[in-house]
Amino acid sequence: MTTAALTPEMAALGIAIGLFFSLLCYLTTNL
């Protein structure tokens, strides 16, 4: 396994999960 090919996927996945989680928390707090 090469970390160079695995890093971009993990970064994109982490950013996507982070944005989705923050959006979920934002909606939950407002509602």
C-alpha positions in Angstrom: 0.0 0.0 0.0 1.3 3.4 -0.9 0.5 6.3 1.3 0.8 8.8 -1.6 -2.2 7.2 -3.3 -4.1 6.8 -0.1 -3.7 10.4 1.3 -5.9 12.3 -1.2 -8.8 9.9 -0.7 -8.5 10.1 3.1 -8.3 13.9 2.9 -11.4 14.2 0.7 -13.3 11.7 2.9 -12.3 13.6 6.0 -13.4 17.0 4.6 -16.7 15.6 3.3 -17.5 14.0 6.6 -16.4 17.1 8.5 -18.6 19.4 6.4 -21.6 17.0 6.6 -21.2 16.7 10.4 -20.9 20.4 10.9 -24.0 21.0 8.7 -25.9 18.4 10.7 -25.0 20.0 14.0 -25.9 23.5 12.6 -29.3 22.3 11.5 -29.9 20.5 14.8 -29.0 23.5 16.8 -31.2 25.9 14.8 -34.2 23.6 14.8 
